[in-house]
Amino acid sequence: MQQPIQLNDVQRNDMLQSLKTYFEQEKDEQLGDLAAGLLLDFILEELAPIFYNAGIEASYQFMNEKIEDLFGIQVRER
């Protein structure tokens, strides 16, 4: 079973404020604390793992490219 993404209090509060600001500016709606918390929990449970895995894959590809670059600096035998 996959561990849920954990946020510290500052991160969670910042994200909740971002959600509330987004809804106010883009949808002209007031999002309360409970609704923002439920939306954030949904994002963390359902969407964040997809973004996390995409980051892992991008990191893996980057590291593989850099490892391949190591072969380019080999000293060639005469």
N, CA and C atoms as a LAMMPS dump frame, in Angstrom:
ITEM: TIMESTEP
0
ITEM: NUMBER OF ATOMS
234
ITEM: BOX BOUNDS ff ff ff
-5.0000000000000000e+02 5.0000000000000000e+02
-5.0000000000000000e+02 5.0000000000000000e+02
-5.0000000000000000e+02 5.0000000000000000e+02
ITEM: ATOMS id mol type element x y z
1 1 1 N 0.839 -1.186 0
2 1 2 C 0 0 0
3 1 3 C 0.881 1.246 0
4 2 1 N 0.505 2.196 -0.801
5 2 2 C 1.282 3.414 -0.957
6 2 3 C 1.032 4.367 0.22
7 3 1 N 2.109 4.96 0.71
8 3 2 C 1.994 5.942 1.789
9 3 3 C 1.354 7.214 1.245
10 4 1 N 0.392 7.777 1.936
11 4 2 C -0.174 9.058 1.487
12 4 3 C 0.86 10.169 1.632
13 5 1 N 0.745 11.146 0.777
14 5 2 C 1.647 12.29 0.849
15 5 3 C 1.296 13.095 2.083
16 6 1 N 2.301 13.36 2.887
17 6 2 C 2.104 14.087 4.14
18 6 3 C 2.533 15.552 3.975
19 7 1 N 1.75 16.439 4.516
20 7 2 C 2.069 17.861 4.516
21 7 3 C 2.249 18.31 5.957
22 8 1 N 3.191 19.228 6.152
23 8 2 C 3.266 19.836 7.477
24 8 3 C 2.193 20.919 7.558
25 9 1 N 2.009 21.48 8.739
26 9 2 C 0.926 22.456 8.947
27 9 3 C 1.06 23.676 8.04
28 10 1 N 2.279 24.155 7.867
29 10 2 C 2.496 25.343 7.032
30 10 3 C 2.139 25.031 5.584
31 11 1 N 2.603 23.895 5.073
32 11 2 C 2.295 23.509 3.7
33 11 3 C 0.786 23.357 3.5
34 12 1 N 0.14 22.679 4.433
35 12 2 C -1.309 22.464 4.314
36 12 3 C -2.055 23.8 4.329
37 13 1 N -1.692 24.676 5.25
38 13 2 C -2.356 25.984 5.317
39 13 3 C -2.126 26.792 4.054
40 14 1 N -0.896 26.751 3.514
41 14 2 C -0.593 27.471 2.271
42 14 3 C -1.428 26.927 1.114
43 15 1 N -1.547 25.607 1.047
44 15 2 C -2.332 25.003 -0.034
45 15 3 C -3.815 25.306 0.112
46 16 1 N -4.304 25.266 1.327
47 16 2 C -5.713 25.608 1.555
48 16 3 C -5.981 27.045 1.132
49 17 1 N -5.078 27.95 1.485
50 17 2 C -5.242 29.353 1.095
51 17 3 C -5.187 29.501 -0.42
52 18 1 N -4.3 28.749 -1.078
53 18 2 C -4.216 28.796 -2.541
54 18 3 C -5.517 28.337 -3.185
55 19 1 N -6.096 27.265 -2.673
56 19 2 C -7.366 26.782 -3.208
57 19 3 C -8.474 27.823 -3.029
58 20 1 N -8.53 28.405 -1.85
59 20 2 C -9.562 29.407 -1.576
60 20 3 C -9.388 30.629 -2.47
61 21 1 N -8.145 31.051 -2.666
62 21 2 C -7.86 32.2 -3.531
63 21 3 C -8.222 31.883 -4.973
64 22 1 N -7.864 30.685 -5.435
65 22 2 C -8.197 30.28 -6.803
66 22 3 C -9.71 30.326 -7.034
67 23 1 N -10.465 29.737 -6.131
68 23 2 C -11.917 29.712 -6.302
69 23 3 C -12.501 31.119 -6.297
70 24 1 N -11.941 31.964 -5.459
71 24 2 C -12.448 33.338 -5.394
72 24 3 C -12.121 34.109 -6.67
73 25 1 N -10.9 33.977 -7.159
74 25 2 C -10.477 34.75 -8.333
75 25 3 C -11.001 34.18 -9.649
76 26 1 N -10.996 32.867 -9.788
77 26 2 C -11.336 32.247 -11.064
78 26 3 C -12.811 31.873 -11.193
79 27 1 N -13.44 31.553 -10.093
80 27 2 C -14.823 31.086 -10.153
81 27 3 C -15.788 32.032 -9.441
82 28 1 N -15.225 33.082 -8.844
83 28 2 C -16.016 34.055 -8.098
84 28 3 C -16.881 33.364 -7.043
85 29 1 N -16.263 32.386 -6.352
86 29 2 C -16.931 31.635 -5.291
87 29 3 C -16.092 31.682 -4.025
88 30 1 N -16.767 31.723 -2.905
89 30 2 C -16.091 31.631 -1.62
90 30 3 C -16.013 30.16 -1.235
91 31 1 N -14.817 29.676 -0.984
92 31 2 C -14.62 28.294 -0.578
93 31 3 C -14.299 28.31 0.909
94 32 1 N -15.123 27.64 1.703
95 32 2 C -14.903 27.612 3.14
96 32 3 C -13.769 26.68 3.526
97 33 1 N -13.417 26.725 4.8
98 33 2 C -12.319 25.899 5.306
99 33 3 C -12.597 24.408 5.12
100 34 1 N -13.809 23.98 5.413
101 34 2 C -14.154 22.565 5.294
102 34 3 C -14.09 22.112 3.837
103 35 1 N -14.7 22.884 2.947
104 35 2 C -14.698 22.526 1.519
105 35 3 C -13.28 22.518 0.964
106 36 1 N -12.481 23.501 1.345
107 36 2 C -11.089 23.555 0.876
108 36 3 C -10.312 22.351 1.407
109 37 1 N -10.543 21.984 2.656
110 37 2 C -9.865 20.831 3.244
111 37 3 C -10.242 19.531 2.56
112 38 1 N -11.527 19.369 2.262
113 38 2 C -11.98 18.162 1.571
114 38 3 C -11.416 18.088 0.153
115 39 1 N -11.374 19.222 -0.536
116 39 2 C -10.808 19.263 -1.878
117 39 3 C -9.314 18.936 -1.844
118 40 1 N -8.599 19.513 -0.892
119 40 2 C -7.174 19.228 -0.757
120 40 3 C -6.939 17.754 -0.448
121 41 1 N -7.741 17.179 0.429
122 41 2 C -7.602 15.756 0.738
123 41 3 C -7.822 14.893 -0.508
124 42 1 N -8.813 15.259 -1.317
125 42 2 C -9.058 14.538 -2.565
126 42 3 C -7.851 14.639 -3.489
127 43 1 N -7.32 15.829 -3.633
128 43 2 C -6.159 16.031 -4.507
129 43 3 C -4.978 15.202 -4.014
130 44 1 N -4.747 15.216 -2.714
131 44 2 C -3.622 14.46 -2.155
132 44 3 C -3.792 12.96 -2.337
133 45 1 N -5.002 12.468 -2.207
134 45 2 C -5.247 11.029 -2.308
135 45 3 C -5.324 10.534 -3.751
136 46 1 N -5.957 11.309 -4.607
137 46 2 C -6.246 10.834 -5.959
138 46 3 C -5.305 11.365 -7.033
139 47 1 N -4.863 12.603 -6.923
140 47 2 C -4.092 13.222 -7.997
141 47 3 C -2.603 13.331 -7.703
142 48 1 N -2.259 13.629 -6.476
143 48 2 C -0.847 13.826 -6.127
144 48 3 C 0.022 12.62 -6.457
145 49 1 N -0.441 11.381 -6.237
146 49 2 C 0.408 10.24 -6.592
147 49 3 C 0.757 10.195 -8.082
148 50 1 N -0.137 10.647 -8.926
149 50 2 C 0.135 10.679 -10.366
150 50 3 C 1.251 11.673 -10.661
151 51 1 N 1.18 12.865 -10.046
152 51 2 C 2.23 13.867 -10.232
153 51 3 C 3.549 13.38 -9.65
154 52 1 N 3.491 12.748 -8.502
155 52 2 C 4.679 12.212 -7.845
156 52 3 C 5.359 11.181 -8.747
157 53 1 N 4.57 10.25 -9.26
158 53 2 C 5.125 9.218 -10.129
159 53 3 C 5.705 9.81 -11.41
160 54 1 N 5.075 10.837 -11.943
161 54 2 C 5.616 11.51 -13.13
162 54 3 C 6.969 12.142 -12.807
163 55 1 N 7.104 12.713 -11.629
164 55 2 C 8.382 13.284 -11.209
165 55 3 C 9.454 12.227 -11.052
166 56 1 N 9.078 11.089 -10.501
167 56 2 C 10.019 9.979 -10.354
168 56 3 C 10.48 9.503 -11.73
169 57 1 N 9.548 9.365 -12.651
170 57 2 C 9.903 8.914 -14.005
171 57 3 C 10.827 9.914 -14.699
172 58 1 N 10.524 11.207 -14.575
173 58 2 C 11.376 12.23 -15.186
174 58 3 C 12.773 12.203 -14.568
175 59 1 N 12.853 12.018 -13.258
176 59 2 C 14.149 11.929 -12.585
177 59 3 C 14.926 10.707 -13.053
178 60 1 N 14.242 9.598 -13.204
179 60 2 C 14.865 8.363 -13.673
180 60 3 C 15.443 8.558 -15.074
181 61 1 N 14.661 9.163 -15.962
182 61 2 C 15.131 9.405 -17.324
183 61 3 C 16.332 10.35 -17.324
184 62 1 N 16.28 11.401 -16.514
185 62 2 C 17.382 12.356 -16.416
186 62 3 C 18.649 11.655 -15.94
187 63 1 N 18.524 10.86 -14.89
188 63 2 C 19.697 10.166 -14.35
189 63 3 C 20.264 9.171 -15.356
190 64 1 N 19.408 8.477 -16.084
191 64 2 C 19.896 7.551 -17.108
192 64 3 C 20.674 8.282 -18.197
193 65 1 N 20.201 9.449 -18.599
194 65 2 C 20.922 10.242 -19.595
195 65 3 C 22.288 10.661 -19.071
196 66 1 N 22.349 11.06 -17.816
197 66 2 C 23.624 11.485 -17.225
198 66 3 C 24.583 10.305 -17.083
199 67 1 N 24.063 9.142 -16.764
200 67 2 C 24.909 7.955 -16.665
201 67 3 C 25.474 7.615 -18.042
202 68 1 N 24.66 7.72 -19.069
203 68 2 C 25.148 7.483 -20.427
204 68 3 C 26.245 8.477 -20.789
205 69 1 N 26.129 9.722 -20.315
206 69 2 C 27.147 10.741 -20.573
207 69 3 C 28.5 10.348 -19.983
208 70 1 N 28.496 9.566 -18.919
209 70 2 C 29.752 9.133 -18.306
210 70 3 C 30.617 8.351 -19.284
211 71 1 N 29.977 7.568 -20.137
212 71 2 C 30.736 6.798 -21.124
213 71 3 C 31.488 7.72 -22.089
214 72 1 N 30.978 8.908 -22.278
215 72 2 C 31.635 9.854 -23.18
216 72 3 C 32.927 10.432 -22.637
217 73 1 N 33.173 10.294 -21.357
218 73 2 C 34.409 10.851 -20.792
219 73 3 C 35.436 9.779 -20.488
220 74 1 N 35.187 8.585 -20.971
221 74 2 C 36.156 7.513 -20.77
222 74 3 C 37.473 7.844 -21.473
223 75 1 N 38.543 7.423 -20.879
224 75 2 C 39.849 7.537 -21.516
225 75 3 C 39.946 6.398 -22.527
226 76 1 N 40.235 6.75 -23.737
227 76 2 C 40.318 5.737 -24.793
228 76 3 C 41.697 5.108 -24.802
229 77 1 N 41.703 3.806 -24.943
230 77 2 C 42.968 3.085 -25.034
231 77 3 C 43.551 3.266 -26.428
232 78 1 N 44.886 3.27 -26.512
233 78 2 C 45.53 3.432 -27.818
234 78 3 C 45.842 2.134 -28.446
